Amino acid sequence: MKKTICLLTLVVLFAACETKTGADTKKDSTATTNADAEVKLDYPYTIEHPDGWDIGDPANSVMVLKSLKAYEMGNLDEAMQYFADSVQVNFDRYEAKLLKDSLKAMFAQTHKDLKGMRVKMYDWESVISKDKKEQYVSMWWQQSWDGKNGRDSISVMDDVKIENGKIIEIDEKLRHYAATKK
């Protein structure tokens, strides 16, 4: 009988502790959430919408990556199918708003001087502004090629703006590697 009473007492105490712990946990997590919401960050610079982005549609990433892959393989017709009728391009020392045909001609000129090109993709991310007005796919990659002057490569970071399911802007940042000593 003593064993049964001890066991029953232990079960009741354990259940009471569990209930109290569960309630305390809920209270603590709510307090943490409210405390986090009240924290005001002191940014050293101001912009209209700091941290104003959410994860975007992965289909945008697929579209942009397919266009880049087609460009890499020299299939410009396929690459261009993802572009709007006019495109803002911001490249290294070159900015213009081009019609799709003009952009294709520029890409063709670049490709004619290459014996081969390779892309090594590091990462990409699709984002959408919190107000749902802007969508981008950002990509970090390395481009290597064989050209008239031998092999070369650059590190690339692209922000590709999407509107109505088409590419309307490419904003490209490059890092040229230091020449290797022979």
Solvent accessible surface area in square Angstrom, and as a share of the most:
residue,aa,sasa,rsa
1,M,179,0.80
2,K,166,0.70
3,K,175,0.74
4,T,85,0.50
5,I,97,0.49
6,C,80,0.48
7,L,118,0.59
8,L,113,0.56
9,T,67,0.39
10,L,118,0.59
11,V,85,0.49
12,V,91,0.52
13,L,107,0.53
14,F,136,0.57
15,A,52,0.40
16,A,57,0.44
17,C,80,0.48
18,E,97,0.44
19,T,101,0.59
20,K,135,0.57
21,T,81,0.47
22,G,35,0.33
23,A,59,0.46
24,D,64,0.33
25,T,82,0.48
26,K,151,0.64
27,K,151,0.64
28,D,91,0.47
29,S,63,0.40
30,T,78,0.46
31,A,58,0.45
32,T,79,0.46
33,T,88,0.51
34,N,81,0.42
35,A,55,0.43
36,D,95,0.49
37,A,86,0.66
38,E,139,0.62
39,V,96,0.55
40,K,184,0.78
41,L,111,0.55
42,D,139,0.72
43,Y,90,0.34
44,P,120,0.76
45,Y,181,0.69
46,T,130,0.75
47,I,120,0.61
48,E,146,0.65
49,H,111,0.50
50,P,61,0.38
51,D,99,0.51
52,G,9,0.09
53,W,107,0.37
54,D,54,0.28
55,I,130,0.66
56,G,10,0.09
57,D,71,0.37
58,P,97,0.61
59,A,61,0.47
60,N,15,0.07
61,S,7,0.04
62,V,76,0.44
63,M,23,0.10
64,V,4,0.02
65,L,35,0.18
66,K,103,0.44
67,S,7,0.04
68,L,22,0.11
69,K,111,0.47
70,A,5,0.04
71,Y,28,0.11
72,E,21,0.09
73,M,134,0.60
74,G,39,0.37
75,N,67,0.34
76,L,21,0.10
77,D,98,0.51
78,E,70,0.31
79,A,1,0.01
80,M,8,0.04
81,Q,91,0.40
82,Y,35,0.13
83,F,8,0.03
84,A,22,0.17
85,D,115,0.59
86,S,39,0.25
87,V,0,0.00
88,Q,52,0.23
89,V,0,0.00
90,N,27,0.14
91,F,44,0.18
92,D,72,0.37
93,R,236,0.86
94,Y,88,0.34
95,E,132,0.59
96,A,24,0.18
97,K,140,0.59
98,L,30,0.15
99,L,119,0.59
100,K,53,0.22
101,D,110,0.57
102,S,53,0.34
103,L,0,0.00
104,K,67,0.29
105,A,61,0.47
106,M,53,0.24
107,F,22,0.09
108,A,44,0.34
109,Q,99,0.44
110,T,62,0.36
111,H,34,0.15
112,K,136,0.58
113,D,56,0.29
114,L,36,0.18
115,K,165,0.70
116,G,25,0.24
117,M,17,0.07
118,R,105,0.38
119,V,32,0.18
120,K,122,0.52
121,M,55,0.25
122,Y,118,0.45
123,D,81,0.42
124,W,115,0.40
125,E,70,0.32
126,S,6,0.04
127,V,26,0.15
128,I,30,0.15
129,S,10,0.06
130,K,114,0.48
131,D,77,0.40
132,K,125,0.53
133,K,165,0.70
134,E,64,0.29
135,Q,49,0.22
136,Y,42,0.16
137,V,0,0.00
138,S,14,0.09
139,M,5,0.02
140,W,96,0.34
141,W,9,0.03
142,Q,39,0.17
143,Q,25,0.11
144,S,24,0.15
145,W,49,0.17
146,D,29,0.15
147,G,9,0.08
148,K,165,0.70
149,N,157,0.80
150,G,38,0.37
151,R,193,0.70
152,D,81,0.42
153,S,25,0.16
154,I,17,0.09
155,S,26,0.17
156,V,5,0.03
157,M,42,0.19
158,D,5,0.03
159,D,35,0.18
160,V,4,0.03
161,K,36,0.15
162,I,5,0.03
163,E,87,0.39
164,N,142,0.73
165,G,44,0.42
166,K,78,0.33
167,I,4,0.02
168,I,39,0.20
169,E,35,0.16
170,I,18,0.09
171,D,45,0.23
172,E,38,0.17
173,K,86,0.36
174,L,52,0.26
175,R,145,0.53
176,H,117,0.52
177,Y,78,0.30
178,A,93,0.72
179,A,101,0.79
180,T,118,0.68
181,K,200,0.85
182,K,241,1.02
